Amino acid sequence: MSFFESLEAAARAKGGPLCVGIDPRIEPGDGSFGKLVDYGKRVVDACAPAAVAFKPQLAFFECHGAAGIEALDTILAHIRSIDPDFPIILDAKRGDIGSTAEAYAQALLDRPGNLAVTLSPYLGKESADPFLERSGRGVFLLCRTTNPGAGRLQERILDDGTPLYLAFADEILSWDPDPSSPSIGLVVAGNDPAVLASVRHRHPDTWFLAPGIGAQGGNADEAIAAGARSDGFGVLVSASRSVADAGDAAEAAHELRDALDSAREAKLSSPMSAPKSKSAVRGWSLSRAALNPDERRELLEGLFRIGAFRTGDFTLKSGKLSPFYVDLRRIGADTRLLSLSGRAYAELLAVVRADHIAGIPVAALPLATAAALSTGMSLIYPRLEKKAHGSGARVEGVWEPGDTAVLLDDLITTGGSKREAAGVLQEAGIIVEDLVVLIERGEEGRRDMTRAGIRLHAWALIEDLLEAGLKAGFLDENMARKVREYVREG
């Protein structure tokens, strides 16, 4: 059987489907070989009855040199001794072309076992071809990864309104030599149900390797509800530390396998149900509101036309002096630009998991209203100053503790006001994990949000605005250079 045929068979036989990562965090030194083998065999023996696949992370072996490679081969042989067809994913994330790609394929896949490998698609089809030429092997190519900084690149919106990770998925799956007997799966973040749902909607039959469950905050129930195929399978949930390093790894593996089974049964019994995060399903249709290239240019140029971008000497709210000022409050004077702005935010909200939009007073409230009208999402907002009359509520709108909200603001320079708004919402019991803005002025705000544990999604950067202004004649090169230097130094 091919890798994916055996994966299907194992999933239907054992349930789940659960993939257990083997990530031995052992310091290199004397005795490396024995420590690595002991760790790997312990995990394999404890988890094999519940797991449908194992995923050794090669970096944790390669850092030990020859002893690490020998230990890896010993652990792989131990897995084969349990079942010669046990699916094994070598987590290598390789990506190169030509003879180098061929050498990587030889090193990884020309060994015994029922093997697949993780690869980076950035260099294109040539980087995957040597792996795909090896009959019966599997390849999982990176689509959307779990790390917090991934969104800045992978969620960039292309001219046709498609997020980059979805464009990658479309391209990657076109490389499969025989789609009727697939060799390719996708790595899709298991800790982001909205992303899982959007990729599944686009590719209903593909296997996803979904890391990020457990230690990285992902929830198995939500991952299955958002990403499973119509038969309840198709999401290989990967957990490493939360299972392998648990006090009782066997118990942890069985509990997670059972949770995945329950989630699959719930999805099958109610195929139209959605995970609690409403945008996980709404995201399938939001991308239809995306601006086309002419509308994107119209919005960016419109900001100059209405005076929302000005040059001169300005003191910002943070106290910093700036040679330019962006005043998005002026968008409300032009209903066409307000409508385009709502759709621009919809592009960002298509890949964000939340029950509500939380507009940050006061500048962002008209924009948040436009976004709510474009998406159908509920609108709430925090009061940054507690009101002394009426209900005294700090959060206006209809919500419940435990709901999730995505912060929405006009732009970001630093993160001060965003952290304050998030704090008000969090004190009320509302979960805040994401912030969407129309314009990102520089890098300081993104750093602030990362430190606060909030993912930032920006529709456009200052550089995008400058390019539009230059092309339309609103700026000259000298002023654009001055702004760029300020942003770069800032």
Buried (B, 14 or more C-beta within 10 A) or exposed (E): EBBBBBBBBBBBEBBBBBBBBBBBEBEEEEEBBEBBBBBBBBBBEBBBEBBBBBBBBBEBBEEBEEBBBBBBBBBBEBBBEEEEBBBBBBBBBBBBBEEEBBEBBEBBBEBEBBBBBBBBBEBEEEBBBBBBEBEBBBBBBBBBBBEBEBBBEBBBBEEEBBBBBBBBBEEBBEBBEEEEEBBBBBBBBBBBBBBBBBBBBBBEEBBBBBBBBBBBEBBBBBBBBBBBBEEBBBBBBBBBEBBBBBEEBBEBBBBBBBBBBBBBEBBEEEEEEBBBBBBBBBBBBBBEBBBEEEBBBBBBBBBBBBEBBEBEEBEEEEEEEBBBBBBBBBBBEBEEBBBBBBBBBBBBBBBBBBBBBBBBBEBBBBBBBBBBBBBEBBBBBBBBEEEEEEEEEBBBBEBEEEBBBBBBBBBBBBBEBBBEBBBBBEEBEBBBBBBBBBBBBBEBBBEBBBEBEBBBBBBBBBEBBBBBBBEBEBBEEEBBEBBEEBBEEE
